[in-house]
Amino acid sequence: MTVMFGFLFWLILIPFCIGLIPANFILPQKRSPGFVLLSGYFGMWALFEISAVPAVLWVEYDNFKIASAVFTVLTLLSAAAGIALLYRNGKAGKPGLIAGKTRKRSEAGKENDKSVSNVGGLKGYMAASGKWLLYHTGIEWLLFFGLLAFQLYKALAYASFDGDDAYYVVESLIAQEAGVMYRILPLTGGSTGLDVRHAMAVFPMWTAFVSVRAGMHATIVSHVVMPLVLIPLTYLLYYEIGRNVFRRENLPVFMMIMALFQIFGNVSIYTNETFFLTRTWQGKAVAGALVIPALFWVFLQIYDKGVRNGRTDAGLWILLICINMTAGVCSSISVFLVCILIAVATFCLAVAERDWKVLFKVGAACIPNVVYMAVYVYMAYSYLLK
């Protein structure tokens, strides 16, 4: 019971409360529980980078215990701030967690439906068509959830073990048992200096933190708990993307297509789909499955003219900063890749929207990535000089 409460607290409640902060600073039409939970996870991982990376680089003994204490304080304060903002809005009578808008049919299409439905006996036919559409949409959602359940079953019953487990999962276990990060060789158990290549990608340390707080072995958390959390979280992100692109009745088809891509994407050991289902607990899998799609999600939100009304949402820029920082938590190389992707996407959008001011805004959101890369280069250069 204690273990279950620990997982619910740190993997559901805390992220959701943290996500209330950026949700408070966006238009009410864009808010939804899915937005809040996703924002909370990216915000939580950003806080973990702030807590863990300095401890890894500049604290030699008990650095995991120090990082865990700092992270616990930061997350609890952030969660309390999110709850306070929600309470303030409720007390002031402002909108709470309103489900965001899904793309709807054009006004011309609606008028055509009205004109057709008012002609004689076709009115009853249109009503029957609506019931038929609702029925088949429900079947499509059931098919998608069947595909999702199949993936979760395979991820648990046929868990994949590869050579990286001997490093990443053992690093999580060492942090849990010894209280240190990247100071003990996982393959031999001997002490070592700072491993510059992996030291700043602290996602295994977050897994260790969850393991400690829940009281469960880090290997079990990696291979059992993480797939049960990260796979549905990824599909929640796809759902939020679909809500900005497709009409409501087309959403289940989009979700089924994405599920089929994941199931049959194992055409190579290097594809994103392979990492997503067989190495779910590794940071590079999270970078490919969550971080990069989240960038497209944020840009779709920023340039959603249907609800923007000429106003830029501060909460979306906060979320973009958190996503950038999450890239560093997952993988050092993903920080560089994310910056390149953001630069290209921002330039294209600036040309399309004729809004060059967005280049400066996005550049400011990438400052954490620039700092991260500067520290990485400095540490790597210092290591080579030894």
N, C-alpha and C positions, 0 to 999 in steps of 0.2 A: 504493500500500500504506500509506503514511504517512497519507494522507487518511482511508482506511477505518479505520485504527487510532484516529485522532483522534475520529472519530464514534462508534465503539464505546466508547471510553473515556469520553467526556463525555456521551453520550446513553443508554448502557446501564449500564456498569459503575459510574460514579460515582453516578447516581441510585439504583441498586439497593443499593449499600453504605450510602448515606445513609438509605434507607428501612428498613434494619435497626434503626435507633434507635427509632422509634415502634413497630415490630413487636415489639421486645423487651419493651415495656411494655403489651402486650395479652394476652388469654387465648390459649393455644396453639391453641384451636379456631378462632380467627378469623384466624390467620396463613395466608398463602399467598404464593407468588411475585408474584401480581398485586397484592396489598395492598402488598407491599414496594416494587415498582417505582412504583406510583402515589404512595405516601407519599414516596418518594425524590424524585420530580419536584416535588411541592408543597414539600418541604423545600428542595430546590435553588433553586427560584424565590424562596422566602422569604429565603434567604441572599443571593440576588442583589439583592433589594430593599434589604436592609441595606447591601450594598456599593455599589450604584449610585446610589440616591436621594440620600444625603448628598453624594456626589461631584458629581452634577448640580447640586445647589442651591448648594454652597458652595466648589467648586473650579472655577476658570475655565479653566486650561490643563491639557491632558493628563489630563482627568478620567476618560476612558475607560481609559487605561492604569493609572491609580491604582485605579479600581474593579475592573478585571480582576485586578490583583495581589492585592487584598484578597479578592475572590471566590475566586480559586484557592486561597489559603491556607485560607479557611473551609471550602470544599468538601472539600479533601484531609483536613483535620483531622476533619471530620464523617464522611467515608467511613472513615477509620481507626478512629474511635470505633465505627461500626457493625460493622466487622469484628471489633474487640476484643470487643464484646458477644456476637456470634455465637460466637466462639471460646470465650469464658467459659462460655456455655451448653452448648456441646458438651463441654467438658472436665468440667463439673459433671454431665453426663448429663441436662440439661434438654431439653425438646422444642425442635426447631429450626423450620424452615419447614414446619409442618404445614398441609396444605390445609384451609381453613376448611370449616365445615359448610354443606351446601346444604339447603334446606327439604325435608323428607321427608313421606311420607304419615303421617296420624295413626295412633296405636296401634290405634284401632278398625278402621281400614282394613286394617292389617297382620293383625290377628286374623281378619278376614273372609277375607283371602286364604289364611291357613293352614287355616281350616276348609273352604274350598271346595277347596283343592288336595289335601286328604287324603281327599276323597270319590271312591272308585273311580277311573275312568279320567280324571277331571278333573285329576289331578295332572300327567299328561303334557301335557294341554292348557295348563295354566298355564305349564309350562316352555317350551312352544312359543310362548306369548304373550310371554314374557320375551325370547326370541330375536327375535321379530318387532319388539318395541319397540326393542331395541338396534339392529336393522338400520335401522329407519326414523329413529331418532335420529341415526345416522351419516349418513344421506342428508340430513337437515335441516342438520346441521353443514356438510356439503359445499356445500349451497345457500347458506348464510350466507357461507362463505369465498369462494364465487363472487361474491356481491354485494360483498363487501369488496374483492376483487381488481378488480372492475369500477370501483369508486369510485377506487381508487388509480390505475388506468390512465387514467381520465378526468382525474384531478387532475394527472397528469404530461403526458399527450399533448395535452390541451386546456386548458392552464393559462390561468386568467383573469387579465387585466390591467385594472386600473381606476385611477381618479384617485388613490386612496390610495397606490398603489405609488410614485407620484412623491414621496410624502413619507416613508412608513414604511420602504420598502426602501432609499431613498436615504439616510435617516438611519442605517440599519445600515451602508451602504457608507461613509459619511463617518466613522463611528466606527472602522471597520476600517482605512481608509486614512489618516485624519488623527489618530486617537487622541483625539478630543473628542466629547462628547455634547451635542447640542442647542445648539451654539454657532455653527453654520454653517447658513445658509438652504439647504435642499435644492433649492429651485426656482431659485435664482440663483447659489449658491456664495459669496455674500457673508457676512461676519460679522454676528452679531446678538446681542441680549441674550437673557436667559432666556425661553424660551417656556413660560409657566406652564401653558397648557392641556395640553401634551404632556410636559412635562419629567419628571413623576413617574410616568408610565406607561412603564416602561423595558423592555418586552418586546422592542422592536427592538434594544435594546442587548445583550440576551441572545443574540439571533440573531447579532449582530456578534461577540460573544465566542466562540460556537461556530465561526463562520467563521474567526476568527483562529487558534484552537487547532487546527482541522482543516486550515487552509491552503487554503481554497476561497473563491471570490468570494461575497460576501454575497447577491447576487441569485440565484445558483444555489442557495445554501442555503435561501433563503426559498421559492423556487418549486418546488424538487425535494426537498430533504432534509426540510424541515418537514412537508409533507403525508405523507411516508412514515413520519414519527415520530408526529405528532399525531393523525392519523386512526386508526391502530391503537390508540393510547393511549386515545382517547376510547371506542372499542368495548371496550377492556379495562375501563374504568370502568363501562360499561353491563353488562358481564358480572358484575362484582363486585356491582352493584346487584341484578341478577337472581338471584344466588345467595342473597341475603337475602330475596327475595320469592317466588320460584317453586320448584317441585320440579325436580329435576335433569332429568327427561325433557322439561320444558317450556322449558328454557333456550334451546335452538336456535331454537324458534319465536319467543320474545321477541326474540332477537338479529336474526332475519330481519325482524321487524316494525320494529325500530328502524332497520335498514338501509334498508328501503323508505321509511320516513318521511324519512330523509335524502335519498334519491334524488329523491323526488317532492315535497319540501318547498319547492321553488323557486317558490312562488306569488307571491312578492314579493321585491324586492331587499333587504328588511329582515328577512327571517326568519332564525332561527338556522341552519336547514339551508342557506340560501344562503351565509351567512358561513362555515359549517363546511367546505363543499366548494370554494368559490371564493375565499375569503380566509383560508385555513387559517393562514397565517403571521402574521396580524395579532392583536394582543392582544385586541381586542374579540371576535374569533371564539373565542379560547381561553376567554375569560370566559364566553361563552354555552354553549359545548360541553363544557367541562371543569369550570370553577370552580363554577357553579351546580348541576349534577348531583352534584358531589362533596359538596356540603352535605347533600343528601338521603341520599347514601351513608353519611356519617358519622353522621347522626341515626339511620339504620336500624341501624347498628352499636351505637350507644350504648344504644338501646332494644330490643336483641335479648334478650328475656327468656330465650330458650332456652339461652343460654350465659352470660348476665350473672351470674346467681345472686346478685343483690344487690350486686355489685361494679361500680364504675365503673372503666373502663380509662384509665389515665393517657395511654397512647399515642394514644388517640382524641382526647383534648383537645389534645395536641401537634399532631396532624394538623389539627384544626380551626383552630388558630392559624395554621398554615402555609397552609391554604386561604384564610383571611382575608387574609393578607399577599400571597398570589398574586393576589388580586383587584386589589390596588393595582399590581402589576407589569403587569397586563393593561390596565387602563383605570381612570382616576380615577373616573368615574361608577359603575363597577361596585362600588366600595367602599361607596358609599351604598346601592346596590341590595342588596348582600349583607347589610348590616346590617339593612335592613328585613325581608328574607326570614328571616334568623335570628331576629329579634325575634318575628315572627309565628309561625314554626314552634315556637320555644321556649315561647311562651305557650300554644299549643294542646297541646303535649306535657306541659307542667307541669300543665295542667288535667286532661288524660286520665290522667296517672300520679299526680296528687296529690303531686307532688314539686316544691315551690317553691324548694328549694335550687338546682335546676338553673339558675334565672334568674341567680343570682350567678356560677355557674361559666361559663355562656355569656357573661355580661357581661365577665368577666375575659378570656375568649378573644377578645373584640372590642376590647380595649384598643389593639392595633396599628392597627386601622381608625380608631379615634377619634383617635389621634395623627396618622395619615396625613391625615385630613380637616382637623384643626386646622392642620397645616403647610400644606396646600393653600390653605385660606382665608387664612392669614396671608400667604403668598407672593402670592396673587391680589390681596389688599387692598393690599399694598406696591407691586405693579406698577401698580395703578390710581392710586396717589398720586403716581407719578412724572410 
